[in-house]
């Protein structure tokens, strides 16, 4: 590597001694440190990075520029005051507006100043006539832009007949300065402005296209992406596929925005951490996005700078500024809690596609960030707040949809085999939405795990299947078959049998196709082993002993009683459970729950009468129901509720003469 003339031997390099341990000493020999200072002519100042903006670029920009509501007043201020500070949010087109203000003013040339220009040195840069633009001047507490800086600039501009526009983000570091607030034009105005210049005869017809209306209806369209859409619309023809390409433009814009957020080195790690956290906690309280964002920021710092201790600024940007950067908004809404509804400042992206696209881009486009993201999600999964744990699972499901093998290896497998029930619940809550999102082989994997040698995998699979079927009624049959297969093995512990029962009961807890699930339960009564029959009855009784909204009793009162097959199967399951010595007591308790609901809902009271008639097929069955209704008490321990009296009358009709 050092060349052929280099030979190392002891302290010899190239045959010469480079030390003082003996032998011939060539070159300098010194002990301690040495400082050499070389002067090569006088020091020069940093080069001026300003230059003239090409006129053709200004003309091209003018073709597509829409002035917006603040343009006219800003132009007048610039004409009179010669110096204008244009402030606005990120990516709102303020820099294009600055160039157009000078262009509309009619200056002979527009010069772009270096953004490194210090406020105190501003007037020294204004030596040429015409227009000057200083884009995105960086300001801070130690580097403000003062009114005195503008006074000096104005005097210099008057001497050379020039004008200056300085663009800044909304900033508190402008003492004595009254900035002109830039408000971008509407997306429709931007599109119309370009179409008027390029296709004036087709403006209204193009604006009336369905994909155009859908694109323009979205909130917070940035001028740059609207201009790109307008250019695509100006090239629109009636060829096959042209409408689809327009319709896909919004998705493409979201994907580009997410790539820009994560790939732009100018966006700091803390901002990127907030964007990722907001994707996980979209439409949740703002503090739930901001607090975990700082934890992710710490993981990013440890990954990128392991030699330095991580630091989190105690105070940072305002919530409004962070949401503006994220193209999100917030509002105070009533949020349900364990203590009742409380007002919360809720935050979410304006485009609902952003969370999924951003997390997919993070996971597949930036694999170097995975160690930090994995540790962060594991940390969230251990949080004491259920919402945080649920969102961690949902985020992992999105990652699994993007790259299932990596997500299983790095996250889900550890949760699946954990001894902690909370981690296993997180795994089930990950696999359920992953299947709904279309992640491959999840359902087959859950079926295999139901008979896996590892009890934790069996537990997780059973739980996930129970969660999955109500959300995908078409999967209720395969899910129930998988649960029955596990029950058929008859090797489960009592805890595992309870898990099987709870998961099977969930199959009846929701969904429009509960009648089909009831038929599957009836099939298991007659065509399977005693263990599976016991599972079907225990799960049915548990599903019945539920009075929450959407429970089986409500579905039967609203829909089930009017479906002949469903009503017949429900009555069959009720009769079988009441007549089975193992389940009689639990079935009577569940029947009491239905009677209590009948006291609150007239439709449930009406539905119970024909059901009770269908349950009475033997004298013993009548006696059992009679005893259960006569001995029941009100929910508060008071006398027997009136619906029970009405059902007793149905059970023992008065003789007719």
C-alpha positions in Angstrom: 0.0 0.0 0.0 3.0 2.3 0.7 5.0 1.4 -2.5 7.9 -0.8 -3.3 10.5 1.4 -1.7 9.0 1.1 1.7 10.6 -1.6 3.9 9.7 -2.0 7.6 12.2 -3.5 10.0 12.2 -2.6 13.6 11.9 1.2 13.6 13.3 1.6 10.1 11.1 2.8 7.3 12.7 2.8 3.9 16.1 2.1 5.5 16.0 5.4 7.6 15.5 5.5 11.4 12.3 7.2 12.4 12.9 7.1 16.1 15.9 7.5 18.5 16.3 3.9 19.6 19.6 3.5 17.8 21.1 3.1 14.3 21.4 5.9 11.8 19.0 8.8 12.2 17.9 10.4 9.0 15.6 13.5 8.8 14.3 15.3 11.8 14.6 13.9 15.3 12.6 15.6 18.1 11.1 14.8 21.4 7.6 16.0 22.4 5.2 17.9 20.2 5.8 20.3 17.3 3.6 22.9 15.7 4.2 24.3 12.2 2.4 27.3 10.9 2.6 28.0 7.1 1.5 31.3 5.7 0.9 31.4 1.9 -0.2 35.0 1.1 -3.0 37.0 2.8 -6.1 35.3 4.1 -9.1 35.8 1.8 -12.8 36.0 2.6 -15.1 33.2 1.7 -16.2 33.4 -1.9 -19.5 35.0 -2.7 -21.9 32.2 -3.7 -24.5 34.6 -5.2 -25.4 34.7 -8.9 -28.0 35.7 -11.4 -31.0 33.4 -11.8 -31.3 32.5 -15.5 -34.1 34.6 -17.1 -35.5 31.5 -18.9 -36.0 29.8 -15.5 -38.0 32.9 -14.4 -40.1 32.8 -17.5 -40.8 29.1 -17.1 -41.8 29.7 -13.5 -44.1 32.6 -14.5 -45.9 30.3 -16.9 -47.2 28.1 -14.1 -47.3 30.6 -11.2 -50.6 31.4 -9.5 -50.4 34.5 -7.4 -52.5 33.6 -4.4 -54.3 35.9 -1.9 -51.2 37.5 -0.4 -49.3 38.3 -3.6 -50.7 41.7 -4.5 -50.1 43.2 -1.0 -46.6 41.7 -0.9 -45.8 43.2 -4.3 -46.9 46.7 -3.2 -44.9 46.5 0.0 -41.8 45.4 -1.9 -42.3 48.3 -4.4 -42.5 50.9 -1.6 -40.1 49.5 1.0 -37.5 47.8 -1.3 -37.0 45.1 1.4 -39.5 42.4 2.1 -39.3 39.5 4.5 -41.6 36.8 3.3 -42.4 34.2 6.0 -44.4 31.0 5.6 -44.6 27.4 6.4 -42.3 24.7 4.9 -42.9 23.8 1.2 -45.7 26.4 0.7 -44.0 28.0 -2.3 -42.6 31.1 -0.6 -39.3 30.9 -2.6 -41.1 30.7 -5.9 -43.2 33.6 -4.7 -40.1 35.7 -3.9 -38.7 35.2 -7.4 -42.1 36.1 -9.0 -42.4 39.2 -6.8 -39.2 40.6 -8.3 -40.1 39.3 -11.8 -43.4 41.1 -11.6 -41.7 44.2 -10.4 -39.8 44.3 -13.7 -36.3 44.4 -12.4 -33.6 43.8 -15.1 -32.1 40.8 -13.3 -32.7 38.7 -10.2 -29.7 37.6 -8.1 -29.8 34.7 -5.7 -27.7 35.4 -2.6 -26.0 32.7 -0.6 -28.1 31.3 2.2 -25.0 31.4 4.4 -25.1 35.2 4.3 -25.2 36.5 7.9 -27.8 39.1 8.7 -25.1 41.6 9.7 -23.4 41.2 6.4 -26.5 41.5 4.3 -26.1 45.1 3.1 -22.6 44.4 2.0 -23.9 41.8 -0.5 -26.3 44.3 -2.2 -23.9 45.9 -4.6 -25.7 45.4 -7.9 -28.9 46.9 -9.3 -32.0 44.8 -9.8 -33.6 42.2 -7.6 -32.0 40.0 -4.9 -33.4 36.9 -3.3 -32.1 35.4 0.0 -33.8 32.0 0.3 -34.4 30.3 3.6 -32.3 32.5 5.8 -31.4 30.4 8.9 -32.4 32.3 12.1 -31.9 31.5 15.7 -31.7 33.1 19.1 -28.1 33.9 18.5 -28.6 34.9 14.9 -31.7 37.0 14.6 -32.7 39.2 11.7 -33.2 42.7 13.2 -34.9 45.8 11.8 -31.5 47.5 11.9 -30.2 45.0 9.4 -33.1 45.8 7.1 -32.6 49.6 7.5 -28.9 49.2 6.3 -30.1 47.0 3.4 -32.7 49.5 2.4 -30.2 52.3 2.3 -27.8 50.3 0.2 -30.6 49.2 -2.2 -31.8 52.8 -2.7 -28.2 53.6 -3.7 -28.0 50.9 -6.4 -31.7 50.9 -7.3 -32.3 47.4 -6.1 -34.9 45.3 -4.3 -34.6 42.4 -1.9 -36.8 39.6 -0.8 -35.8 37.4 2.2 -37.7 34.2 2.8 -37.8 32.6 6.2 -39.9 30.0 7.9 -42.3 31.2 10.5 -39.8 32.4 13.2 -39.8 34.3 16.5 -36.3 35.6 15.7 -37.3 38.7 13.8 -37.0 41.5 16.4 -38.5 44.7 15.1 -39.4 43.2 11.8 -42.9 42.8 10.4 -42.8 40.0 7.9 -45.3 39.5 5.1 -47.1 36.2 5.8 -47.2 34.1 2.7 -50.4 32.2 2.0 -50.1 29.8 -1.0 -52.8 29.8 -3.7 -55.4 27.1 -3.7 -54.6 23.9 -5.6 -57.4 24.6 -8.1 -56.0 28.1 -8.8 -52.5 26.6 -9.5 -53.9 24.0 -11.8 -56.1 26.5 -13.6 -53.2 29.0 -14.0 -51.1 26.4 -15.9 -54.0 25.1 -18.0 -55.0 28.6 -19.1 -51.5 29.0 -20.5 -51.1 25.6 -22.1 -54.6 24.4 -23.0 -56.9 27.4 -22.8 -59.7 25.7 -24.8 -59.9 22.6 -22.5 -59.6 24.1 -19.0 -63.2 23.4 -17.8 -63.3 19.9 -19.4 -60.0 18.9 -17.8 -61.0 20.3 -14.4 -64.2 18.3 -14.5 -62.4 15.0 -14.8 -63.1 12.7 -11.8 -59.4 12.1 -10.9 -58.8 15.8 -11.0 -61.7 16.5 -8.6 -60.4 13.7 -6.3 -56.9 15.1 -6.3 -58.0 18.7 -5.6 -60.3 17.7 -2.8 -57.5 16.5 -0.7 -56.3 18.9 2.0 -52.8 20.4 2.2 -51.7 20.0 -1.4 -48.2 21.5 -1.6 -47.6 23.9 -4.6 -44.8 21.8 -6.0 -46.8 18.6 -6.2 -49.8 20.6 -7.5 -47.7 22.0 -10.3 -46.4 18.6 -11.2 -50.0 17.3 -11.3 -51.0 20.3 -13.4 -48.2 19.5 -15.9 -49.4 15.9 -16.1 -53.0 17.1 -16.6 -51.9 19.5 -19.4 -50.5 16.5 -21.2 -53.7 14.5 -20.7 -55.2 12.7 -23.7 -58.1 10.3 -24.1 -55.9 7.2 -24.6 -56.5 4.1 -22.6 -54.9 4.3 -19.2 -54.7 8.1 -19.1 -57.5 8.4 -16.4 -55.8 5.7 -14.3 -52.4 7.5 -14.5 -54.1 10.7 -13.2 -55.8 8.8 -10.4 -52.5 7.3 -9.3 -50.8 10.7 -9.1 -52.0 11.3 -5.6 -50.5 8.0 -4.4 -47.3 8.7 -6.2 -47.2 12.2 -4.5 -47.6 10.5 -1.1 -44.8 8.0 -1.9 -42.5 10.8 -3.0 -43.2 12.9 0.1 -42.4 10.0 2.4 -39.1 9.3 0.5 -38.2 13.0 0.7 -38.9 13.1 4.5 -36.7 10.1 5.3 -34.1 10.6 2.6 -33.4 14.3 3.0 -30.3 14.9 5.1 -31.6 18.4 5.9 -34.4 16.9 7.9 -33.0 16.3 11.4 -33.2 12.9 13.2 -35.6 14.4 15.7 -38.0 15.5 13.0 -37.7 12.1 11.3 -38.4 10.4 14.6 -41.5 12.5 15.1 -42.8 11.7 11.6 -42.4 7.9 12.2 -44.0 8.2 15.6 -46.9 10.1 14.2 -47.4 7.4 11.6 -47.7 4.9 14.4 -50.0 7.1 16.6 -52.0 8.7 13.8 -55.4 10.1 15.0 -54.3 9.6 18.6 -53.5 12.2 21.3 -50.6 14.4 20.2 -48.6 13.6 23.3 -48.7 9.9 22.4 -46.8 10.8 19.2 -44.4 13.4 20.7 -43.3 11.4 23.8 -42.5 8.1 21.9 -40.8 10.2 19.2 -38.2 11.3 21.6 -37.6 7.7 22.7 -37.1 6.8 19.0 -34.8 9.8 18.6 -32.6 8.4 21.4 -32.4 5.0 19.6 -31.4 6.8 16.4 -28.7 8.8 18.2 -27.3 5.6 19.7 -27.3 3.9 16.3 -25.7 6.9 14.4 -23.4 8.2 17.1 -22.7 5.3 19.5 -19.6 7.1 21.0 -21.8 10.0 22.2 -24.4 10.0 25.0 -27.9 10.6 23.6 -29.4 14.0 24.3 -33.1 15.1 24.1 -33.7 18.9 24.1 -36.1 19.6 26.9 -37.9 22.2 24.9 -38.4 22.2 21.2 -40.6 23.3 18.3 -44.3 24.1 19.0 -46.8 21.4 18.2 -48.3 23.5 15.4 -44.9 23.7 13.7 -44.2 20.0 14.0 -47.6 19.2 12.6 -47.1 21.6 9.7 -43.9 19.9 8.8 -45.7 16.5 8.9 -48.6 17.8 6.8 -50.9 17.0 9.7 -53.3 18.9 11.9 -54.8 18.7 15.3 -58.0 19.4 17.2 -59.4 19.0 20.6 -61.8 16.1 20.8 -63.5 14.2 23.6 -61.5 11.0 24.1 -63.0 8.0 26.0 -60.9 6.9 29.0 -61.4 4.7 32.1 -62.6 7.8 33.9 -65.0 8.9 31.2 -64.6 11.3 28.2 -61.8 13.9 28.6 -60.7 16.6 26.1 -57.5 15.6 24.3 -55.5 17.4 21.5 -55.7 14.8 18.8 -53.2 14.8 15.9 -53.2 13.1 12.5 -52.0 13.2 9.0 -54.2 15.1 6.5 -53.8 12.2 4.0 -54.7 8.9 5.5 -52.3 7.0 3.2 -49.2 8.5 4.7 -48.8 6.3 7.8 -48.7 3.0 5.8 -46.5 4.5 3.0 -44.1 6.1 5.5 -43.7 2.9 7.6 -43.3 0.8 4.4 -40.6 3.2 3.1 -38.9 3.2 6.5 -38.8 -0.6 6.7 -37.9 -1.5 3.1 -36.0 1.6 2.0 -33.9 2.3 5.1 -32.7 -1.0 6.5 -29.9 0.7 8.4 -32.6 2.2 10.7 -34.1 -1.2 11.6 -32.1 -1.8 14.8 -33.4 1.4 16.2 -37.0 0.8 15.0 -37.0 -2.7 16.4 -35.8 -1.7 19.9 -38.3 1.2 19.9 -41.3 -1.0 19.0 -40.3 -3.6 21.6 -40.2 -0.7 24.1 -43.7 0.4 23.1 -45.0 -3.2 23.4 -43.9 -3.1 27.1 -45.7 0.2 27.8 -48.3 0.2 30.5 -50.9 1.9 28.3 -53.1 -0.4 26.2 -53.4 2.1 23.4 -49.6 2.3 23.1 -49.2 -1.5 23.0 -52.0 -1.8 20.4 -50.5 0.8 18.1 -47.1 -1.0 18.4 -48.8 -4.1 17.2 -50.6 -2.3 14.4 -47.3 -0.8 13.2 -45.6 -4.2 13.3 -48.5 -5.5 11.1 -47.8 -2.9 8.5 -44.1 -3.8 8.6 -45.1 -7.5 8.2 -47.2 -6.6 5.2 -44.1 -4.9 3.6 -41.6 -7.6 4.6 -43.0 -10.6 6.5 -39.8 -12.7 6.9 -37.8 -9.8 8.5 -40.7 -8.7 10.7 -41.3 -12.2 12.0 -37.6 -12.7 12.7 -36.9 -9.3 14.3 -40.1 -8.7 16.2 -43.0 -11.2 16.1 -41.2 -14.4 16.9 -39.9 -12.9 20.1 -43.4 -11.8 21.2 -44.9 -15.1 20.1 -42.7 -17.3 22.3 -42.5 -14.9 25.3 -43.6 -16.1 28.7 -45.4 -12.8 29.2 -49.1 -12.9 28.2 -48.9 -9.2 27.2 -46.2 -9.9 24.6 -48.2 -12.8 23.2 -51.3 -10.6 23.0 -49.2 -8.1 21.1 -48.1 -10.9 18.7 -51.7 -11.9 18.1 -52.7 -8.3 17.6 -49.9 -8.0 15.0 -50.8 -11.2 13.1 -54.5 -10.4 12.9 -54.2 -7.1 11.0 -51.3 -8.5 9.0 -53.7 -11.1 7.6 -56.3 -8.4 7.0 -53.8 -6.3 5.1 -52.9 -9.3 2.9 -49.6 -10.4 4.3 -48.9 -13.9 2.8 -49.2 -17.2 4.6 -50.3 -15.8 7.9 -53.5 -17.9 8.1 -51.6 -21.1 7.2 -49.0 -20.2 9.8 -51.6 -19.8 12.5 -53.2 -23.1 11.6 -49.8 -24.8 12.0 -49.1 -23.1 15.3 -52.3 -24.4 16.8 -50.6 -27.8 17.0 -47.1 -26.6 17.5 -44.9 -28.2 20.2 -44.4 -24.8 21.8 -47.3 -23.9 24.1 -46.7 -20.2 23.7 -47.1 -20.5 19.9 -50.3 -22.5 20.3 -51.6 -19.8 22.7 -50.8 -17.0 20.3 -52.3 -18.8 17.3 -55.5 -19.6 19.1 -55.9 -16.0 20.3 -55.2 -14.6 16.8 -57.7 -16.8 15.1 -60.4 -15.7 17.6 -59.6 -12.1 16.8 -59.4 -12.6 13.1 -62.7 -14.4 12.3 -65.1 -11.6 13.4 -63.3 -9.2 11.2 -63.2 -11.6 8.3 -66.4 -13.8 8.5 -65.2 -15.8 5.5 -62.3 -17.1 7.7 -64.6 -18.2 10.5 -64.8 -21.8 9.1 -61.1 -22.3 8.8 -60.5 -20.6 12.1 -63.0 -22.8 13.9 -61.5 -25.9 12.2 -58.1 -24.9 13.5 -59.4 -24.5 17.0 -61.3 -27.8 16.9 -58.1 -29.5 15.7 -56.3 -28.3 18.8 -59.2 -29.4 21.1 -59.3 -32.8 19.3 -55.7 -33.3 20.4 -57.0 -33.2 24.0 -53.6 -32.5 25.4 -54.1 -28.9 26.5 -54.0 -27.6 30.0 -57.0 -25.9 31.7 -55.5 -22.5 30.8 -55.2 -23.5 27.2 -58.7 -24.9 27.2 -59.9 -21.5 28.5 -58.0 -19.8 25.7 -59.6 -22.1 23.1 -63.0 -21.3 24.5 -62.5 -17.6 24.6 -61.1 -17.6 21.0 -64.0 -19.7 19.7 -66.5 -17.4 21.5 -65.0 -14.5 19.6 -66.1 -16.1 16.4 -69.7 -15.3 17.4 -69.0 -11.8 18.8 -69.2 -9.8 15.6 -69.7 -9.8 11.8 -72.7 -10.0 9.5 -72.4 -13.8 8.9 -72.9 -15.1 12.4 -75.7 -17.4 11.1 -73.0 -19.3 9.1 -70.8 -19.5 12.2 -73.7 -20.9 14.2 -74.2 -23.6 11.6 -70.5 -24.5 12.0 -71.0 -24.8 15.7 -74.0 -27.1 15.3 -71.9 -29.3 12.9 -69.3 -29.7 15.6 -71.9 -31.0 18.1 -72.8 -34.0 16.0 -69.8 -34.8 13.8 -66.8 -34.6 16.1 -65.2 -35.8 19.3 -66.5 -35.1 22.8 -63.7 -32.6 23.4 -64.7 -30.6 20.3 -68.4 -30.8 21.3 -67.4 -29.4 24.8 -65.4 -26.6 23.1 -68.4 -25.7 20.9 -70.9 -25.5 23.9 -68.5 -23.7 26.2 -67.7 -21.1 23.5 -71.4 -20.7 22.6 -72.4 -20.1 26.3 -69.6 -17.6 26.8 -70.6 -15.7 23.7 -74.2 -15.6 25.0 -73.2 -14.3 28.4 -72.4 -10.9 27.0 -74.6 -7.8 27.0 -72.3 -5.3 25.3 -73.2 -3.5 22.1 -72.9 -5.9 19.1 -73.2 -9.0 21.3 -75.0 -12.1 20.2 -78.3 -11.2 22.0 -78.5 -7.9 20.1 -77.7 -9.6 16.7 -80.4 -12.2 17.4 -83.0 -9.5 18.2 -82.2 -7.4 15.2 -81.4 -10.0 12.6 -81.1 -13.6 13.7 -84.7 -14.2 14.7 -85.8 -13.4 11.2 -83.4 -15.9 9.6 -85.0 -19.3 9.8 -81.8 -21.3 9.7 -80.0 -19.1 12.1 -82.9 -19.1 14.6 -83.1 -22.9 14.4 -79.3 -23.4 14.9 -79.3 -20.9 17.9 -82.2 -22.8 19.5 -80.4 -26.1 19.0 -77.3 -24.8 20.7 -79.3 -23.3 23.6 -81.1 -26.6 24.1 -78.0 -28.7 24.0 -76.1 -26.4 26.5 -79.1 -26.4 28.9 -79.4 -30.2 28.8 -75.7 -30.8 29.1 -74.8 -31.3 32.8 -71.4 -29.7 32.3 -72.8 -26.5 30.9 -76.3 -26.2 32.5 -75.4 -23.7 35.2 -73.4 -21.5 32.8 -76.2 -21.6 30.2 -78.8 -20.5 32.8 -76.6 -17.6 33.8 -76.3 -16.6 30.1 -80.1 -16.9 29.8 -80.4 -14.5 32.7 -78.1 -12.1 30.8 -80.5 -12.2 27.9 -83.5 -11.5 30.2 -81.7 -8.5 31.7 -81.1 -7.2 28.1 -84.8 -7.7 27.4 -85.6 -5.3 30.2 -83.6 -2.6 28.4 -84.5 -3.4 24.8 -88.0 -4.0 23.5 -86.8 -5.9 20.5 -84.8 -8.3 22.7 -87.9 -8.9 24.8 -89.9 -9.7 21.7 -87.2 -12.0 20.4 -87.0 -14.1 23.6 -90.6 -15.3 23.5 -90.3 -17.4 20.3 -86.9 -18.6 21.4 -88.2 -19.8 24.7 -91.0 -21.7 23.0 -88.4 -23.4 20.7 -86.4 -24.4 23.8 -89.2 -26.4 25.4 -89.3 -29.8 23.9 -89.4 -32.0 27.0 -91.0 -31.8 30.4 -87.6 -31.7 32.1 -86.6 -28.8 29.9 -89.7 -26.9 30.9 -89.0 -27.6 34.6 -85.4 -26.4 34.2 -86.4 -23.2 32.5 -89.2 -22.6 35.0 -86.9 -22.9 37.9 -84.3 -20.7 36.3 -86.8 -17.9 35.6 -88.6 -18.1 39.0 -85.4 -18.0 41.1 -83.6 -15.2 39.2 -83.2 -11.8 40.7 -82.7 -8.4 39.2 -79.2 -7.2 38.4 -79.1 -5.2 41.6 -80.3 -8.1 43.7 -84.0 -6.9 43.8 -87.1 -8.9 43.0 -87.5 -10.9 39.8 -87.4 -8.6 36.7 -90.6 -8.2 34.8 -89.3 -9.8 31.5 -88.9 -13.0 33.5 -92.6 -12.9 34.5 -93.6 -12.4 30.9 -91.4 -15.4 29.9 -93.0 -17.5 32.6 -96.3 -16.7 31.1 -95.1 -17.9 27.7 -93.7 -21.0 29.4 -97.1 -21.8 31.1 -99.8 -20.4 28.7 -103.2 -20.0 30.2 -105.7 -22.7 29.1 -108.1 -21.6 26.4 -111.9 -22.3 26.7 
